[in-house]
Amino acid sequence: MQSLLPILAFLFGIIPLSTWAQPSSPTEFIASLRTAIQEKSLEKLNAITYTLGMSDSDKKQAASVQQMFFSDTEITGISLEPLPADFQSVYIMGGKKLEPTYLPIGQIKIEYKKTANGPLGFSVPYAIVGGHYFLISSKSTDLGWKGPPDKTLFFNVMGQGQDKVQITAKWNASGVEQERIFKETSNMGFLGQYVEQIIVTSANDDTDVTLTISESGKEIYRSQPLKGKGTIEYKKS
């Protein structure tokens, strides 16, 4: 399963809420989404998308993301799943605060038939609003940021035991300090001005990992290997 960043899952939604009857059960919700995908119908997809509170700019930015639903590959499954333990609903980037149009309670997972490139699929947050099921979109608030554009920040923790370490990262995005505990360790990317601090903690004797950090595709830091219990700490000078 190819996992898209939650921020992409939020960024869709074209028109205000439809007057069509909304799905009021998981079965109806799944059937409505399946029909919209199979018919490649933006109208039917929008009818089950909660876009209240989105500006015209939000909708314009989000429009292209809808196309990821309309694969020519056969759907093999659609299911409702819990949100990931590290699910993040609010993002700061590009001088804006992005947040869901309604607080999601889970995610709907769409899976397609395996292709030459491997399994294809993604998950989208959903909510129940007034007893009806909706895909969730994203609305933005301008933060008035006048500094330089945010750039792409990446970090990697690679090596033996990488799946067992704990990672805490702090960074600045559009002038706002951010902090998050990451569950994933490979090619984790986000937009921001700079990485302030990353701490990698191991509680296992068999660990042998290295931390790398890059900005706009250029590596700016590579740690010495951490072997066994202990920590790697990067701090911006």
ABEGO torsion letter per residue (X at the ends): XBBBBAAAAABBEABBBBABBBBABAAAAAAAAAAAAAAGBAAAAAAABBABGBBAAAAAAAAAAAAAABBABBBABBBBBBBBAABBABBBBGGBBBBBABBBABBBBBBBBBBAAEBBEBBBBBBBBGGBBBBBBBBBBBAGBABBBBBBBBBBBBEBGAAABBBBBBBBBGGBBBBBBBABABGBBBBBABBABBBBBBABAABBBBBBBBBGGBBABBBBBBBEBEBBBBBBX
